[in-house]
Amino acid sequence: MEVIKTKVGYTQKKHNQPIKRYCQTLDLIDDSQMVQAYVDAHTETNHWKEIRNGLRDVGILEMEIYMLGNKLFMVIETGLDFDWDAAFSKLDTLPRQAEWENKMSFFQRSNGKTSSEKWQLMERIFCLYDSDGE
């Protein structure tokens, strides 16, 4: 399965509340077959339902992963009251989460790191600022 780049854009889910956005990056092992296997594991039919449910249970409203070559970029949207450390501590205890992390670490340049260690939070350096200075 070839990943197709689009210039059309992606429709965003609407939330009935203000949200926070977190952005993270991670590198996969630079091997085309392993990259493809990672992509395949994340298709709707192959991705584990328990993992999606767990993400929602800890307060994640939306999660998207984008890819360029072997570099991943993840966007996480949450409510304003989301506590990162508490949520991911809880997530670690949910059904099949450790199994999923172990399976995905095979493809990632992670050297045995935990999910919170291998996915690096990114700093926002620009946005289209409002004209009133906010």
N, C-alpha and C positions, 0 to 999 in steps of 0.2 A: 504494500500500500504506500503510494507516494503521498507526501504531505504537499498540499496545494496552497500556495500563498494567494491571498486575496487582496484586491484593492477596493473591494466592495465594503469591507468593514464587517463588524460583528454586532448583532443586536444585543443590547444590555438588558438584563433583568431589572424590572422596576421594583423598588422596595417601598413599602408604606411607612417608612421611617427614615430619618437621617442615617447615613452610614459612614463608617471609617473604611479606608482601603489600606491594605498592607501589600507590598510588592517584595518578592524574593527572587533570587537567582540560584542556579545550581548547574553544574556541568555533568553531562553523561560521559561515559567512556566513549572515546572517539572511534567507534566501530559501527559502520552502517547497519549491520545485522542486529547489533545490540540496541542501537537507537530505534530501529524499526520494531523490535520486540517490546521496547518500552512504550512506544506509541500504541502498539496493538493492545497492550495491557490496560491502556487508558480509554479504549473505545467504550461506548455505552454498553455494548453487549458483554465485554470482558471485564470491565471494572466491577469490583466487588460491592454489592449493595450495602453490606455491613459498614464499609468504609465511608460511603456517601452518607449513610444514616448517622454515623458517629460524628462526622464533620458538622452536620446540621444540629445534632444534639448538643454540641459544645458551643453553639452560637454562630457558626459560620453560615452566612446567608448565601454566598456564592464563592466559588473557587474556579479559576480558569488557569490553564497552563498553556503558554505559548512556547514555540521552539524555533531556533535558528541554528541549523547544523546540529551540534551536540549541546548547545546552550539552552537552558530552560529559563523561562520567566513566568512566575506565578503571581496572580492577583487574587487577593482574598478580601472579600467584603463582609463587614460585620456591623452590628449595631454599635451605637456610641458607648454603651456600657460594657463592651467586650473587654475582658481581661486576658491578654495573650498567655501569660504564664499559667494561670489557673485553667484556661481552656485546654492548652496542650498537655498539661499534667493529667487532666481528666481523660483526654483523648488517648493517651498512652495506655490506659487501663481498659479501654473498650474492646469488645469482641473482635478478634482477627486483626486488630491494628498492628500488633508486633509482627505478626505473620506477613502482613502486607509490606511493612517497612523493611523487613528482612528480604523479601522477594525483590522489592524495588532497588535495594542497596546493591544488588548484583550488577545493575546497569549504571549506577551512579559513581562518580568519582568522590567517594565518601570515606573510604578507609575506616569503616566501622563506626563512623560518627552517628549520633542520634539524629532524628529528623530536624530538631531545632538547631543542631550544630551544622548540618550539611546544607540546609536551605538558608542562605544568607539574606537577612533583611536589607533592603536597599533604601537609600535616602532620596527623598524627592528633592530635586534641585530647581524645578520649574513647574509652573502651572499658568494658565491664562488668568492672570490676576484681574480681579474686578477693578473697574475704573475708580472706585471710591477708596482704594487702598487696602481693602480687606483681603 
